[in-house]
Amino acid sequence: MMEKILLSSPHMSGNELKYINEAFSTNWIAPLGPNVDQFEKSLAAYAGVKGASVTSSGTAAIHLALDILNVTKGDLVFCSTFTFVASAEPIDYLGADVTFIDSEPDTWNMSPKALERALVDAKKENRLPKAIIVVNLYGQSAKMDELLAVSNEYGVPIVEDAAESLGSEFKGRKSGTLGKIGIYSFNGNKIITTSGGGALVCDDEAILERSRFLATQARDHAKHYQHSVIGYNYRMSNILAGIGRAQLEVLDDRVSKRREIFERYVNELSALEGLTFMPELEGTLSNRWLTTLTMDFKKFNMTPLELINKMEEANIETRHLWKPLHLQPVYKNVRFYKHNEATEAVCDQLFATGICLPSGSNMTWQEQERVIDTLKKAFSEKKANVSVPVL
Ligand SMILES: *Cc1c(COP(=O)(O)O)cnc(C)c1O
């Protein structure tokens, strides 16, 4: 059996151990310390914001962001539906209700049109959301200009879920820095990783301070342990922050590498009928965290599941696109706004036809060749098997 090719696996630079060793030699084996401080500084400098508050996960960072925006029991929060469940789960942690918003075709991310309709209704019902969680999927920036314009009109802050888009840019600004608060993830499969971790980034010092306070069990300033509000244990360990420091140093290389991988897929596979790669919005740069594409069944003759199974036989991991959250059993009966009321939801169509290809920055040239050859072979075999109607 050929060695397994994974979708996206951790890619260390070699410098991680230097910072981990520093933590050991100074005995900073704690959820605070010099690596945490330096990682926060470097991340903020990279993103071009006032500061960062690093956390135990991206999910934790979203939870903190919503708490800081005073989301509480009975409140309403809007969220992209085409995403990983972690984008929305913290809404439930806080006892708030979610309304899901469809994607639009140019970016696959939140539809400004659907958002506007949802806000119009919410206003009529006298129940505006406390926050809007906009996700930048697979590295692609959402239409932030339009989304910010609508949300500002109603005075609702945007939390940018940039878990998958660290290193991407929107009109020269780093993804995750356009909303009121941005969040990143350093989970093992993301473009850089600390094995597990996340960050909240922001230009507002008070929010950053609040994030660190809440993430450290909300201890008041007192000699004894005193607590006036409920907090969390969400800070990142000084050892993991050491990994993060080294990973951040190579982030731009990782972005270039993933973009090269994307380009090669496009060059090699575009000739196959019925494949469409995820677009890149004008004025933005995607980190191409995962190469994703849709398959037109009428031309490609294969469903995503058939292709996933074919690739699996060759020990290659591919995956469906995210199953929209409004289709998830756990979110049945949740309100959902479509991009276009009269037609099928954009993200439903993407889910039904889309697939992610292996895109790790540590994938070798030969490994990518294996992916390409296996996919081409699956396509030509399928073509050959399609019975030609007898006239
Ligand atoms: C990975 C991811 C998260 C959650 O990050 P964790 O660090 O795994 O908690 C949130 N949103 C999106 C879109 C993600 O892909």
The ligand as a Gaussian input file, in Angstrom:
#p B3LYP/6-31G(d) Opt

LIG

0 1
 C      -10.920000      25.010000      12.900000
 C      -12.025000      25.964000      12.877000
 C      -12.545000      26.529000      14.043000
 C      -12.188000      26.089000      15.418000
 O      -10.884000      26.099000      15.760000
 P      -10.315000      25.115000      16.883000
 O       -8.972000      25.663000      17.146000
 O      -10.296000      23.739000      16.286000
 O      -11.203000      25.183000      18.076000
 C      -13.529000      27.496000      13.930000
 N      -13.995000      27.870000      12.743000
 C      -13.559000      27.335000      11.602000
 C      -14.122000      27.816000      10.307000
 C      -12.574000      26.343000      11.620000
 O      -12.174000      25.793000      10.477000

